[in-house]
Amino acid sequence: MPSSEKGVAPGNAQYEELRTRFFSTRVPNAYPAKIFTPKTTFEVQQIINEAKSTGQKVGVRSGGHLFPCASLIDKGILIDTIDLNNTIDYDPQTRQVSFPPGARSKDLASALQKIGRFFPFGHDPTVAAGGFLLAGGQGWFMRGWGCTSDTWVTEMEMVMPSGDVIRASKSKNADIFWAARGSGQGFFAVVTRIWGMTIPMRHLFETTFAFDCTSNFEEVLEAIFALNDFTPKYGVEIALTTFRPDRFEAELDEQVHDRRVFMGVSVLAFASTIDEAGVLVSPWKNLPEVMKKSLLALQPLSEKSWEELFTAQDNLLQRGNGERYQCDSILDRPDISRNELIKAIKPAMCDLPTRRSVGCIYIGDYTPKQFDQAISLPQHYYIATMTCWTDPLWDDRMREWMKRVYAQAAQASCGQYVADYDATQRVTPVSSKFTRHKTLRALY
């Protein structure tokens, strides 16, 4: 019997490596009785049937990017989908791509680029499709197209708790398809393959800005939000990060040595030509005076590759040297003013507690329709902080900092993006309590 079917138990040389296969090295003391790396849907069926017969709970991991590591269940079973159904296929007849839950953004980008097609995968190159799409998917160019799970995903294959394999879409097992898109950690089946529509690939063009917003964060952010109002929604992506100037100085310890706060802004266009992209990003050609005064650097509009964009994402959240991460986030309330919002989130964006911590604002401009998918909170601005450190002795300090600044940010929040949910840190809404069918309970 292959090792992927037998599972890996404590004491096996592979066990700890598999148990801790997460983006962050801050992994909880939870030890599954067995860890499986199935290669086929049939193997997943066998694992689910074994868990059913023994009464064990099952956790499922795709990319391992969720910082709470919720897939680790002490004395339960972990299904790691890293090797599951490991092919990416394109059907020229339907123009759909099918891929496994373990397919990473860089894998999908590479496969689709070769055939000149596009599907809005995740921003981080190593985010895997399973967790990304179960959370709804804040994919590329969400301002115009919405979450990736909304209109792009057409069908899913999954193994149910009964052990049955089903295909779910808007016309088959529609309630389960509804629940799969946006329920995140609360989903009740193992997704084994995903189908999605594609469109012709266009070129990527980006202009970036860097500001010193140490003394005028509120004014600069208000100006950025105003420029966004005049930027076309379709084909343009706007995101910003706050960071300490010394975050890349590797010889320094984790302490903040330079108290200034810088802000980087990316305006990315999906277009056929640089002239077309120039029209799309034209509101950013004439910055208001408050932004001009704070401007540190400007990169003019130029063509970018996926590899360059992924490298920028890797630089944002570094890994490989024992980095420990924590994340909290809010989605803003539609009924409060921008001024109130900016004041509420300022500590989370500006009082960064370590040299490599970052604040992020991703402009989604999107409100899901809850009849279409489980995800339903407005996602106008996604506001998050990722703290980074290496010393385990700092864990409590980082936790208390995050608790404090997000208690203030929560005053402007309608809830949280489901991928960031951590019940041990802060309980907050991630979806409405609406259900499409009486057999599907409210997921949160």
C-alpha positions in Angstrom: 0.0 0.0 0.0 1.5 3.4 -0.9 2.5 5.7 2.0 0.0 8.3 0.8 -2.7 5.8 1.6 -1.3 4.5 4.9 -0.7 7.9 6.3 2.2 9.2 8.4 1.9 8.9 12.2 3.9 10.5 15.0 7.4 8.9 15.2 7.7 8.7 11.5 10.7 10.7 10.1 8.4 12.7 7.8 5.8 13.5 10.4 7.1 16.8 11.8 8.0 18.1 8.4 4.5 17.4 7.2 2.8 18.7 10.4 4.6 22.0 10.2 4.2 22.6 6.4 2.8 26.1 6.8 3.8 29.5 5.6 4.4 30.7 9.2 6.6 28.8 11.6 4.2 29.8 14.5 2.5 26.4 14.4 0.3 25.4 17.4 0.9 22.3 19.5 -1.7 20.2 17.8 -0.7 16.7 16.7 -2.9 14.7 14.2 -3.0 11.0 14.7 -2.2 10.6 11.0 -1.3 12.8 8.1 -2.2 11.8 4.6 -1.0 13.1 1.2 -3.5 11.4 -1.2 -2.8 11.4 -4.9 -6.3 10.5 -6.2 -9.9 11.3 -5.3 -10.3 7.5 -4.6 -7.6 7.8 -1.9 -9.5 10.7 -0.3 -12.6 8.6 -0.2 -10.7 5.9 1.7 -9.4 8.4 4.2 -12.8 9.9 4.8 -14.2 6.4 5.3 -11.5 5.5 7.8 -12.1 8.7 9.7 -15.9 7.9 9.7 -15.3 4.4 11.1 -13.0 5.7 13.9 -15.0 8.8 14.7 -12.0 11.1 14.0 -12.3 14.7 12.9 -10.6 15.7 9.7 -8.7 18.8 8.7 -7.8 19.7 5.2 -4.7 21.7 4.0 -3.9 23.0 0.5 -1.2 25.7 0.6 -0.7 26.2 4.3 -1.1 29.9 4.2 -3.7 30.3 6.9 -1.7 31.6 9.9 -4.0 30.0 12.5 -3.2 26.6 11.1 -6.8 25.6 11.6 -6.4 22.4 9.6 -4.3 20.8 12.4 -6.6 18.9 14.7 -5.1 17.3 17.7 -5.5 13.5 17.5 -7.5 13.9 14.3 -6.6 13.4 10.7 -4.9 15.9 8.4 -5.4 15.6 4.6 -2.7 17.5 2.8 -3.7 18.1 -0.8 -0.2 18.9 -2.0 -0.1 15.9 -4.3 -3.8 15.4 -5.0 -4.9 15.1 -8.7 -1.8 17.0 -9.6 -2.5 18.2 -13.2 -3.7 21.5 -14.7 -5.7 20.9 -17.9 -7.3 23.3 -20.4 -10.3 22.4 -22.6 -10.2 24.5 -25.8 -13.8 23.5 -26.5 -15.2 24.9 -23.3 -12.3 27.3 -22.6 -12.3 26.1 -19.1 -9.3 25.2 -17.0 -9.4 22.4 -14.4 -6.9 22.1 -11.6 -6.4 20.5 -8.2 -6.8 22.2 -4.8 -3.1 22.2 -4.3 -2.3 24.2 -7.5 -0.5 27.3 -6.5 -0.9 30.7 -8.1 2.5 30.5 -9.8 1.5 27.1 -11.2 -1.7 28.4 -12.7 0.0 31.5 -14.1 2.7 29.4 -15.8 0.2 26.9 -17.3 -2.2 29.5 -18.5 0.4 31.9 -19.9 1.6 29.2 -22.2 -1.8 29.0 -23.9 -2.6 32.7 -23.7 -5.5 32.4 -21.2 -6.3 34.0 -17.8 -8.0 33.0 -14.6 -7.9 35.3 -11.5 -5.8 33.2 -9.1 -4.4 34.4 -5.8 -1.9 37.2 -5.4 0.8 35.3 -3.5 2.7 32.9 -5.7 2.4 30.0 -3.3 -1.2 30.4 -2.3 -3.0 27.2 -3.3 -6.4 27.2 -5.1 -8.3 25.1 -2.5 -8.2 27.4 0.5 -8.1 30.5 -1.8 -11.4 29.6 -3.5 -13.2 28.3 -0.4 -12.6 31.7 1.1 -14.2 33.3 -2.0 -10.9 34.3 -3.5 -9.6 37.9 -3.5 -8.0 37.3 -6.9 -6.4 39.7 -9.4 -8.5 42.6 -10.6 -11.3 42.0 -8.1 -12.5 45.6 -8.4 -14.1 44.8 -11.7 -14.8 41.1 -11.5 -15.5 40.4 -7.9 -14.2 37.5 -5.9 -12.9 34.7 -8.1 -15.4 32.2 -6.8 -18.3 34.4 -7.9 -18.4 34.1 -11.7 -15.2 32.3 -12.6 -15.6 29.0 -10.8 -18.0 26.7 -12.7 -17.8 23.3 -11.0 -16.1 21.4 -8.1 -15.5 17.8 -7.4 -15.6 16.9 -3.7 -15.7 14.0 -1.3 -18.6 14.4 1.2 -18.5 13.3 4.9 -20.4 10.3 3.8 -17.6 9.2 1.5 -19.6 9.9 -1.6 -17.9 11.8 -4.5 -20.1 14.5 -6.1 -19.8 17.2 -8.7 -21.3 20.5 -7.7 -22.2 23.5 -9.9 -25.1 26.0 -10.2 -27.2 23.2 -11.8 -26.0 20.2 -9.9 -25.9 20.0 -6.1 -26.4 23.8 -6.2 -26.7 24.2 -2.4 -23.4 22.6 -1.8 -21.8 24.6 -4.6 -23.2 27.8 -2.9 -21.7 26.8 0.4 -18.3 25.8 -1.1 -17.7 29.3 -2.3 -17.0 31.6 0.7 -17.4 29.3 3.7 -13.7 28.9 4.2 -12.7 26.9 7.2 -16.4 26.0 7.8 -16.8 23.9 4.6 -17.9 20.4 5.2 -16.3 18.4 2.3 -12.9 17.8 0.7 -12.6 19.6 -2.6 -10.6 17.4 -5.0 -10.8 19.3 -8.3 -12.0 22.7 -9.6 -13.2 24.0 -13.0 -13.1 27.6 -14.0 -13.8 29.8 -17.0 -10.9 31.7 -18.6 -10.5 34.7 -20.9 -7.8 35.7 -23.3 -4.6 36.8 -21.5 -3.7 40.5 -21.8 -0.5 42.3 -20.8 0.2 43.7 -17.4 1.2 47.3 -16.9 2.0 48.9 -13.5 2.9 52.2 -12.1 4.0 52.5 -8.4 4.5 55.2 -5.9 6.3 55.5 -2.5 5.3 58.1 0.1 6.6 59.2 3.5 3.3 59.3 5.4 4.8 59.6 8.9 3.2 62.9 9.6 0.2 62.9 7.2 -1.0 59.3 6.9 -4.7 60.4 7.1 -4.4 63.0 4.4 -2.4 60.8 2.0 -4.8 57.9 2.4 -7.8 60.1 1.9 -6.3 61.4 -1.4 -5.6 57.8 -2.5 -9.2 56.8 -1.9 -10.4 59.9 -3.8 -8.2 58.9 -6.8 -9.6 55.4 -6.7 -13.1 56.9 -7.1 -12.1 58.2 -10.6 -10.3 55.1 -11.7 -12.2 52.6 -13.9 -13.2 49.5 -12.0 -12.6 47.0 -14.8 -9.1 46.1 -15.6 -7.4 48.1 -12.8 -6.1 46.9 -9.5 -5.1 49.2 -6.6 -3.3 48.1 -3.5 -1.1 49.8 -0.9 1.2 48.7 1.9 2.6 50.6 4.9 6.0 49.6 6.2 9.1 50.7 8.2 12.0 52.1 6.1 14.4 49.6 7.6 12.4 46.5 6.9 14.9 45.2 4.3 18.0 45.7 6.4 18.7 42.1 7.3 21.6 42.8 9.7 19.1 44.5 12.2 17.1 42.6 14.8 13.3 42.6 15.0 13.1 45.9 16.9 11.8 49.0 15.0 14.9 51.2 14.5 13.4 53.8 12.2 10.1 55.0 13.4 9.0 56.6 10.1 6.2 55.1 8.1 6.4 54.7 4.4 3.6 53.8 2.0 3.9 51.9 -1.3 1.0 52.1 -3.8 0.6 49.8 -6.8 -1.8 50.7 -9.7 -1.9 47.7 -12.1 -3.7 47.6 -15.4 -4.8 44.5 -17.5 -4.7 45.8 -21.0 -3.7 45.0 -24.6 -1.3 48.0 -25.1 0.5 50.5 -22.9 -1.6 53.2 -24.5 -4.8 51.5 -23.3 -3.3 51.0 -19.9 -2.4 54.7 -19.8 -6.0 55.6 -20.3 -7.1 53.2 -17.5 -4.7 54.7 -15.0 -4.9 58.3 -16.2 -6.3 59.6 -12.9 -2.9 58.8 -11.3 -1.0 61.1 -13.7 -1.8 64.2 -11.7 -1.3 63.7 -8.0 -2.9 66.1 -5.5 -0.6 68.4 -3.7 -0.6 66.4 -0.4 0.7 63.3 -2.3 3.3 65.3 -4.2 4.7 66.7 -1.0 5.1 63.2 0.5 6.3 61.5 -2.7 9.6 59.6 -2.3 9.7 57.6 -5.6 7.6 57.1 -8.7 7.9 54.3 -11.2 6.3 55.3 -14.5 3.8 52.9 -16.2 5.7 49.9 -17.7 4.9 46.4 -18.7 5.3 43.7 -16.0 5.5 39.9 -16.0 3.8 37.6 -13.6 7.2 36.6 -12.3 8.0 40.3 -11.4 4.6 40.7 -9.7 5.1 37.4 -7.7 8.6 38.5 -6.7 7.2 41.7 -5.3 4.7 39.6 -3.3 7.5 37.4 -2.0 9.4 40.5 -0.8 6.3 41.8 1.0 6.0 38.7 3.2 9.4 37.0 3.4 9.8 33.4 4.5 12.5 30.7 4.9 14.3 32.1 7.9 12.0 31.1 10.8 9.5 33.9 10.3 6.5 33.8 12.6 3.4 35.6 11.3 0.1 36.8 12.7 -2.7 38.5 10.7 -5.8 40.4 11.5 -8.1 42.3 9.2 -11.4 44.1 8.7 -13.8 44.8 6.0 -15.0 48.4 6.4 -18.6 49.3 7.3 -20.4 51.0 4.4 -22.2 53.4 6.7 -19.2 55.2 8.1 -17.3 58.1 6.6 -13.8 57.7 5.2 -12.5 60.0 7.9 -13.9 57.8 10.6 -12.5 54.7 8.9 -9.0 56.2 8.5 -8.8 57.2 12.1 -9.9 53.8 13.3 -7.3 51.9 11.3 -4.4 54.3 11.7 -2.7 52.4 14.6 -3.0 49.1 12.7 -1.4 50.7 9.6 1.2 53.0 11.3 2.2 51.7 14.7 3.9 48.6 13.2 5.5 46.7 16.1 8.4 45.0 14.3 10.8 46.0 11.5 9.2 43.6 9.0 5.5 44.0 9.9 3.3 45.5 7.2 -0.1 47.1 6.9 -2.1 46.4 3.7 -5.2 47.9 2.1 -6.6 46.1 -1.0 -9.3 48.0 -2.8 -12.0 45.5 -3.8 -15.0 47.8 -4.5 -17.2 44.7 -4.4 -20.3 43.5 -2.6 -21.1 39.8 -3.0 -24.7 38.7 -3.6 -25.4 36.2 -0.9 -27.8 34.2 -3.1 -24.8 33.3 -5.3 -22.3 32.2 -2.7 -21.8 31.9 1.0 -19.5 34.9 1.1 -21.7 38.0 1.5 -20.0 40.8 3.4 -19.2 44.0 1.5 -15.5 44.1 0.4 -15.0 47.8 -0.4 -11.7 48.1 1.5 -9.8 45.0 2.8 -7.6 46.3 5.6 -5.0 43.9 7.2 -1.9 43.9 9.2 0.7 41.1 9.1 3.2 41.2 11.9 6.5 39.3 11.5 9.1 38.2 14.0 11.3 35.2 14.7 11.7 34.8 18.4 8.9 32.7 20.0 9.3 34.7 23.2 7.7 37.6 21.3 4.5 35.7 20.6 2.5 37.1 23.5 3.8 40.6 22.8 2.7 40.4 19.2 -0.7 38.9 20.2 -1.4 41.7 22.6 -0.4 44.4 20.1 -2.7 42.9 17.4 -5.6 42.6 19.9 -5.2 46.3 20.9 -5.1 47.9 17.5 -7.8 45.7 16.0 -10.1 46.5 18.9 -10.0 50.0 17.6 -10.1 49.0 13.9 -13.2 46.9 14.6 -15.2 50.0 15.3 -15.2 50.6 11.6 -15.7 47.0 10.6 -18.6 45.0 9.2 -16.6 41.8 9.6 -13.6 40.0 8.3 -12.4 38.2 5.2 -13.0 34.5 6.1 -9.4 33.4 5.3 -8.1 35.5 8.2 -10.5 34.2 10.8 -8.8 33.0 14.0 -11.3 32.1 16.7 -8.4 32.1 19.3 -7.7 35.7 18.5 -10.9 37.6 17.8 -14.4 36.5 17.1 -16.1 38.6 14.3 -18.6 38.0 11.5 -17.2 36.5 8.3 -20.5 35.8 6.5 -24.2 36.5 6.9 -26.4 34.0 8.6 -28.5 33.7 5.4 -28.8 30.2 4.1 -30.2 29.0 0.7 -31.8 25.8 2.0 -33.0 24.7 5.4 -30.6 21.7 5.3 -27.6 24.1 5.3 -27.1 25.7 8.6 -25.6 29.2 9.0 -21.9 28.6 8.5 -20.8 31.2 11.0 
